[in-house]
Structure formats: structure tokens, C-alpha cells
Amino acid sequence: MGAQSGKDLLIKLDMTGDGSFETLAGLRASRITFNAETIEVTSLDSGGWRELLAGAGMRSAAIAGSGVFKDEATDERARAIFFAADTPQFQVIIPAFGTVQGAFQITSLEYAGNYDGEATYALAFASAGALSFTAAI
């Protein structure tokens, strides 16, 4: 995979619950992080090396994004999701890699602004169930 443009990493939100995904507008920076907890099974028979139990442990993902206000509909939907503690479907489009989709909860919603600059927002999401991955074609 060659170099990709950061603007092509998109966070999309199911706007109505029926699979109608729209990009969260105004994002300037976004990222997705995958995590896997390990379960150590080292014993005296391990020869001094740590051993991990394959296929065990909890997996999770976190999404973060920040930007400027550009679209009233996605801003309003994100705000409503946060205050209701809902876990709707999100998609993360990773350029030349694929699409990750699943339920996420918005765990942080931040608004900021300087008197001589634009108003900004930042969001953080935690996975709330199993994720699917579809490779890019």
C-alpha cells in the first residue's frame, strides 16, 4: 500500500438506523486504534519465555476525530447520540485498506474555540460490540 491522503480516512455515522451512512462533516483529523488484551499462560515449562493464550482476551477499537462545524445534521445526530448514550453503527473508511463497521458509543464530546478563530469539536468513540471488516477492492 502506497502513501494515502489523510483526508480520505473517513468516519461515517448511520444517520437514521437503516444503514444510511454520512461522513461526519468538518473533520480535520481522525484515527482508529485497534486493541487486543493478552492472557499470559507462562509456566515453568515455558523455558524462560512468556507464553500467550492464542485467540483469547478482549478486543476493542477506539475512534477519535476533530474538526470544525460544517454540517448541522451530523453535528446534531452526534450530540443526540452522546446524550442518549446510544450505540449506533459507524463506518471507518481506511484508504486502500478497507472499511471497518460496527456499533460505537461516543465517550467524549468536546467543543472549543478561541475568540479570534473558528469553533472546533472533538469526538472519541469506543467499540460496543463485534466489528466487521471489508477489504478495499
TASULJO-V826599 format. One line per field, one symbol per residue. ss: DSSP state (H for helix, E for strand, L for the rest). phi: phi as a letter, one per 20 degrees, with the letter a starting at -180 (. if undefined). psi: psi as a letter, one per 40 degrees, with the letter a starting at -180 (. if undefined). A space follows every 50 residues. Layout:
BEGIN
ss=???
phi=???
psi=???
END
This chain:
BEGIN
ss=LLLLLHHHLEEEEELLLLLLEEELLLEEEEEEEEEELLLELLLHHHLLLL LELLLLLLEEEEEEEEEELLLHHHHHHHHHHHHHLLLLEEEEEELLLEEE EEEEEEEEEEEEELLLLLEEEEEEEEELLLLEEEELL
phi=.efcfffeedddcffcndneecfffnfdbbbccdcbfdcecfcfeemndf cdffmdnedbcccbbbadfcbffffffffffffelfcffccdedglcqcd crfcdfebccdbrefdbefcccccccfcqfddccffe
psi=haiihdeehihihhdeeeeghihhiehdhiihhhihiihhfhadeefeii iihieiihiiiiiiiiaihdhddddddddddddefigihiihhhhedahh iihihhehhhhiiidfaihiiiiiihifaiiihhii.
END
